[in-house]
Amino acid sequence: MAKKKSKVLLIIGLVLLAISIIFTLYARGTSYEQSTEIGAELTAVKKQITAVEAGTAKGDLDALNTQKTRLSDEKLDLERPYSYGLTMLFIAVMLTIKGLYNAFVGQTATRKADIKRLTQAGLLAALCYIGFAFFKIDIPVGPEKTAFHFGNVFCVLAALLLGGYWGGLAGAVGMTIGDLTTAYVTSAPKTFLLKLCIGLIVGFVAHKLFQLSRSHSTKYVTGVTIASCIAGMAFNIVADPLVGYFYKMYLLGVPQDISSALAKMGAITTTVNAIVAVIAASVFYLALRPALKKSGLFIQVTPEVEKI
């Protein structure tokens, strides 16, 4: 089938790229610089609270905790513009790359995604958001934090049900919104990239290599499901702390010792999150698969669906 070349997406990507670069640089030099100053003050207040609680210093704990809350809120508000800019920049880069492909290589025309697929993608994106925003345990590391959460469960499940492209987008959008609306706002750009990659990897193994959505024996489906989940989460165990270290140190300006501590703690939390995701996503998929088939809601993932 002949491929159709188009420059529309390239133009959109380049325009968005220019806007996001200008906005991100401006936010970095204004509000984000102010947030780092607030962060230093916040760290000092936290140390003072620890000293007062340990009895090695005197102070009003209520006043200090009030000050800590105020500084945390101020820091978060000042970080938002830069985080929004970086997220927009990451998306613009991806659109530009895809636009270049469409303009010079072309894309095979395929039918538009049906309402069933879009609806399930939206539902799974919402579950990714809920799994992260409402089912997490925060772990402070200096002025930053990491967390145990259930978001990855639905990110992997989305790729199993919808394929790498749609599942990856559902996970990336849901988890990124979760970051942007919580105290993890500065992690949003990294989250979008990594969750999209998780979805693509799970989808590739499940549907490109083993055609999971076709009819197979229960043993085959179980083995492929677990293997696909492990592939996606193995990537995340390596990539999350590694990418996070360089991202925080070079883009967020977090000191190297704190970035290193976050990477080490992140490796632990990411491993635990990965184990939970492999078990829970596999169980959910194996339980949902026959029910969705019986109700006519099961989606057959084809090579055309997987094309970006």
N, C-alpha and C positions, 0 to 999 in steps of 0.2 A: 504494500500500500504506500502510495506517495506521501511524502512528508510536506506539510505546509509550513512555510517560513513566515514569521511575523516579528515585527519590532516593537509592538505595543508594550509588551511586558518589559522589554529592555528600557524603553523610554520612561515607564513608570518607575522602574527600579533605580535608574540614574537620577531622576528627579528626587525621589525619596532619599537616595543616598546623599545627595548634596545637602538637602534640608537637614537630615539627621546629623551629618558631620558638623555643620554650622551650629546646630542646637546643642550637640554633645560637647563641643569645645567651649561654647559659651557657659554651659552649665558646670563644666569641670572647673572653669576659672572663677566662677562666682559662688553659687550655692554649695557646691561640693567642697570647695576649699573652706568655706565657713563650717561645714559639717565636721571636717577633720579637727578644727579647733574645738568645737563642741565635744567631739569624741575624746580629746585629750583631757578636757575638764571633767567629762563623765567618768573616765578611768580613775582620775584622782579622787572623785567623790566615792566611787566604789571601794577604793583602797581604804579611804577614811572610814567608811561604814564597816568594813571588815575589821579594822583596827579597834573601833569602838565596841563591836560585838565581842571581840577577843579580850577586851579589857585593857588593851595596851595604849589606848588613847581616850580622851574625853570628847563628848559631843552629843548633840541632840539627834537621836536616831530618827525620830519622826520628821524632823526638818531635813535631815540628810536624805531620807527616802523620798520625800516630796521633791527635793532638788534633783535626785536621780531620775525620777519619773519625768519631770519637766525637761531635763536635758535630753533624755532618751527620745521624747516626743519631738523636740526641736531638731535633733540630729536626724531622725527619720524623715521629717518634712523637708529638710535641706538636701537629703540624699535622693529624694524622689526624682527631681528633674534630670539629674545625670543618669540615673538608672533607666528612666523612660527613654532618654536619648540613646543610650547604649543598646537597649532592646530594639529600638527602631532602626539603629544602625546595623545590627546583626540581621534583621529581617530584610533590610534594603540590600545588603550584600548578597543574600540568598536569592532575592528576586532578580538582581542584576545578573548573577551567574546563570540562573534559569533563562533570563531574557536573552543573554548571549547565545545560549544553546538554541533557543527558539529562532533567533534571527539568522544564525549561520548554519545550523544543522537542520532545524525544522522539527516539527512534532506531528506524529501520526494522529489524525483526527479520531477521537473516540466519543462515545456517547456520554452525555453529562451524567454525573452521579445522581442516582435516584433519591427520592425523599427518604426511603428507608435507611440508606447508608448515611445520609446527612443527619437524620434524626438520631441514629445510634452514635455517630461521632460526637454530636452535641451532648448527648447524655453521658457518654464516657468522659468527655472533657469536664463536665460538671462533677462527675465522681472523682476525677483526678484532683480537682480543686478541693472538694470536700475531704478527700483522703489526706491531703496535705494540711489544709488550713485548720481543720477541726480535730484531726486524729494525729497529733504529734506531741513529742516530748522535747522541749528545748534544752540545749546544753550550752551554757555560756562558755566562751573561750576568749578571755580578755574583753575588749569592747565588741567583739563579734560573737556569733553563735552558730551552732549546727543543730541537727534534730533527727530523732527517730520519727518516722511517719509512714503512712499507708498509701501515699500518692503513687509510688511506683507500681503498686499492685494493679491499679486500673490503667496505668500507662502501658504495661505489658499486656493486660487483658484486651485493651483496645487494638493492639497490633495483631493479636491472635484472632480476634473477631472480624476486624476490618481490613487487615493487611498493613504493610509497613507504612505506606504513604498516609492513608487516612488515620490509621491508629497512631502513627508518630505525630501527626498534626494535632490530634485530639489530646494526646499526652502533653505535648509542648505547650499548647494554648492553655489547657487547664492548669498545669503546674506553674506556668509563667504568671497567670492571673493570681494564683495562690501566693506567689512571691510578691507581686506588685501590690497586693492588698494586705500584706502582713509586714512584720519587722524584717523580713528577708528580701526587701525590695531591691537591694544591691545585687542579689544573686540572680535576678530575673533573666538577664541576657544569657548567662551561662546555663541556666536551667532550660531555656528555650532550645539551645543548641544540643545539649546532652539528651534531653528527653526525646527530641526528634530523632536523634541517632539511635537511641534505644529502640524506638518503634521501628525504624528502618531495618535494624539488625534482626529483631525478633520476626518481623514480617518476611525478611529475606529467607531466614532459615525455615520458618514454618510454611511459607507459601511458594517461594521460588524454588527452594531445594526439595521440599517434601510434599508440596501440594496438600496441605493439611485440610483445606475445606472440602476436598473431594471425599468420596465414600471409602473408608478404610476399616480395618478391624479395630476393635477397642484397644488392643495392645499397641498397635501401630500409632493410633491417635494419642494415646497416653505418653508413649515414648517421645514422639515428635514434639508434643506440647511442652514436656519437661525440658527437653534439649533446647528448644527455642527460647524458653524463659531463661535458662542458664546462660545461653549465648548473650542475650541482651544484658543481663545483670552482671556477667563477667566483664563485659565492656565497661559498665558503669563503675564497678569496683576499682578498676584501673584509672579510668578517665576522670571521674568526679574529683577525687583528691588532687590528681596531677594538674588537670585544667584549672581547678579551683585555686591551687597554689599560685600559678602564674597570673591568673586572672585577678586575684586579690592584690598581689604584690605590684603588678605593673599597670593595671587599669584602675584599681581602687586605691592604690597607694598605701595599702596595709603594710606595716613593718614586717620585715622578713621573719622575725622570731614568732610573731603572731600568725603570719601566713603558714609557717611551718607547723605550728601547734594545731592550727585549724585543719591542715592537710592530714596530720596524724590522727586527730580525733575524727575527721571526716572519713578516713579510711575505715575506722571502726564502725561508725554509724552507717556508712554506705554498705558495708558487708552485712550487717544485721538487717538493714532495709532490703538488701538483695535476697537474703535467705527467706525473709517473710514474703517478698514479692513472688519468688519462684513457687513457693508452696501454695500461697493463697490464689495467685493467678491461675495456676494449673488446676486447682480444685474448682474454682469458679468456672473456668472454661469447660472443663469436662462435665460439669453439672449443667451449664447453660446450653451446650451444643445440642443435645437431644431435644431439650425443651424448645429451643429456637427452631429446630428443624420441624418439629411437630406443629408449631404455630405458624410456620411459613415465614418466619423472620430471619432465618439463617441466611447469611450472605455468602455467596460463592465468590471467593477471591480469585480473579483471573489475571493473567499477565497484563491485560489492558488496564485493569483497575490499579495495578501496582505501578504503572508508568507515571512519572512525575511530570 
